[in-house]
Amino acid sequence: PSPRRISYDPGRFPRYLPEAYCLCRGCLTGPRGEEDVRLRSAPVLVPAVVLRRPPGCAGGRAVYVEEYVTVPVGCTCVPGPDKDADAVNSSLDKSARP
């Protein structure tokens, strides 16, 4: 589940931006929706363009600058961290490098 909260920034357009957040640490699975902590809830992030109004104006007009922000729009399930991942991941084996 990913309800929304509203981010407010008076110097940004739009001033109000809905953002999702994850309710559970694990993921809801099975026919009854039990929480499985072997998986973890992770936010789904998307880039968005907002307009930022810096202080002052140029030639008597307000100036806005494009700014890219990352907005959480939902949650998804990802595998939890594996305690033995370092032991089986050969890319982390520094002795194998020349």
Beta strands, then each sheet from edge to edge (+ up, - down):
strand 1: 4-8
strand 2: 12-13
strand 3: 16-20
strand 4: 27-29
strand 5: 34-36
strand 6: 39-52
strand 7: 57-58
strand 8: 61-62
strand 9: 65-79
sheet 1: 1+ 3-
sheet 2: 2+ 6- 9+
sheet 3: 4+ 5-
sheet 4: 7+ 8-
end
